[in-house]
Amino acid sequence: MIETIFTSVPPAVLLVVTTVGALMMGVLAIFVRSKSANRPVSLKKIILPPVFMSTGALMFIFDEFRVAPTQIVEALIVGMLFSLILIRTTNFEVRQSDIFMKRSKAFPFILFGLLFIRLIGKLILSSTIDVAELGGMFWILAFGMIVPWRIVMLMQFKKLEHTLKF
């Protein structure tokens, strides 16, 4: 069934639809992130996003989304490099014995910058890589970005939480 969908829709249409979808998700992520700065951080709020995102790996059940081992490594490396930017701009602060994320004025610009780089990469690569396969690569990139970022967040959170207890 999924094969029929991808073969019946022109690649240019898939490219436009997925690009618009990525833009909408980026805007949503910035909105959610700015709202979350008003609430205390918890262990669940740090751990659950990568867990929920991991369900996206089910796309690899379908042949169209599968990527070559070299592409997996490339996407993971780029994702980990992008995570360094997020790690540098994510800090915590204590307010009234609760831990909050510090608002970073640069964060929305960084997210839009990463989104812009991703979209440009997608537009360039879509001429040589199938759109579905490219979707798989960008999922790997995003997962490779969020996991290291959240691991560092977890370590910072635990360290700050430990200081609060003493």
Sequence and secondary structure as in RCSB ss.txt:
>XXXX:A:sequence
MIETIFTSVPPAVLLVVTTVGALMMGVLAIFVRSKSANRPVSLKKIILPPVFMSTGALMFIFDEFRVAPTQIVEA
LIVGMLFSLILIRTTNFEVRQSDIFMKRSKAFPFILFGLLFIRLIGKLILSSTIDVAELGGMFWILAFGMIVPWR
IVMLMQFKKLEHTLKF
>XXXX:A:secstr
 HHHHHHHS HHHHHHHHHHHHHHHHHHHHHHHHHHTTS   HHHHHHHHHHHHGGGGGGGSGGG   HHHHHHH
HHHHHHHHHHHHHH  EEEETTEEEE   TTHHHHHHHHHHHHHHHHHHHTTTS HHHHHHHHHHHHHHHHHHHH
HHHHHHHHHHHHHHH 
